[in-house]
Amino acid sequence: MLRTTKLITISLPPELLKKIEKLARKENRTRSEFFRETVRQYLAKEEWRELNRYARSVADKAGIKTEEDVDRLVNESRSGQSNG
């Protein structure tokens, strides 16, 4: 039977491991489940950061500096669509 997961080894300071084990027990999780969820959350946060960086670069190119700029552009776009 093929494994659908890969086994890794990490080193942790004893105090950090104690905190992780305590929290995992409190949440009725295994250490593996705890780390999988932690990594998923970290990756999701990093994807959000990348999206935010991209949006900021697009906004900078469009001259958008404030929420008022966004409102103005939305209103201009809606006005143009309703007249076209």
C-alpha positions as CSV (number, residue, x, y, z in Angstrom):
1,M,0.0,0.0,0.0
2,L,1.4,3.4,-0.9
3,R,1.5,6.2,1.6
4,T,-0.3,9.4,0.8
5,T,1.8,11.3,3.2
6,K,5.6,11.9,3.7
7,L,7.3,11.6,7.0
8,I,9.6,14.4,8.0
9,T,11.7,15.1,11.1
10,I,12.0,18.5,12.7
11,S,14.0,19.7,15.8
12,L,12.2,21.8,18.4
13,P,13.3,23.3,21.7
14,P,11.8,21.2,24.6
15,E,9.7,24.1,25.9
16,L,8.2,24.8,22.5
17,L,7.3,21.1,22.1
18,K,5.7,21.0,25.5
19,K,3.5,24.0,24.5
20,I,2.6,22.3,21.2
21,E,1.7,19.0,22.9
22,K,-0.4,20.8,25.5
23,L,-2.4,22.7,22.9
24,A,-2.7,19.6,20.7
25,R,-4.2,17.6,23.6
26,K,-6.5,20.5,24.5
27,E,-7.8,20.5,20.9
28,N,-7.9,16.6,20.7
29,R,-5.4,16.6,17.9
30,T,-2.3,14.6,17.2
31,R,1.0,16.4,16.8
32,S,0.8,15.6,13.1
33,E,-2.6,17.1,12.8
34,F,-1.5,20.2,14.7
35,F,1.5,20.7,12.4
36,R,-0.5,20.1,9.2
37,E,-3.1,22.7,10.3
38,T,-0.4,25.1,11.3
39,V,1.4,24.8,7.9
40,R,-1.9,25.1,6.0
41,Q,-2.7,28.3,7.9
42,Y,0.8,29.7,7.2
43,L,0.5,28.9,3.5
44,A,-2.9,30.5,3.3
45,K,-1.5,33.6,5.0
46,E,1.4,33.7,2.6
47,E,-1.0,33.4,-0.4
48,W,-3.0,36.4,1.1
49,R,0.3,38.4,1.4
50,E,1.1,37.7,-2.2
51,L,-2.3,38.7,-3.4
52,N,-2.1,41.8,-1.3
53,R,1.3,42.7,-2.8
54,Y,-0.1,42.2,-6.3
55,A,-3.2,44.3,-5.5
56,R,-1.0,47.1,-4.1
57,S,1.2,47.1,-7.2
58,V,-1.9,47.3,-9.5
59,A,-3.4,50.1,-7.3
60,D,-0.1,52.0,-7.4
61,K,0.0,51.8,-11.2
62,A,-3.6,53.0,-11.3
63,G,-2.9,55.9,-8.9
64,I,-5.2,54.5,-6.3
65,K,-4.1,55.8,-2.9
66,T,-7.3,56.0,-0.8
67,E,-10.7,54.3,-0.4
68,E,-12.2,57.4,-1.9
69,D,-10.1,56.7,-5.1
70,V,-11.7,53.2,-5.2
71,D,-15.2,54.6,-4.7
72,R,-14.6,57.2,-7.5
73,L,-13.3,54.5,-9.9
74,V,-16.2,52.2,-9.1
75,N,-18.7,55.0,-9.7
76,E,-17.0,56.1,-12.9
77,S,-17.1,52.5,-14.1
78,R,-20.8,52.1,-13.2
79,S,-21.7,55.4,-14.9
80,G,-19.9,54.4,-18.1
81,Q,-21.6,51.0,-18.1
82,S,-25.0,52.4,-17.6
83,N,-24.5,54.9,-20.4
84,G,-23.0,52.4,-22.9
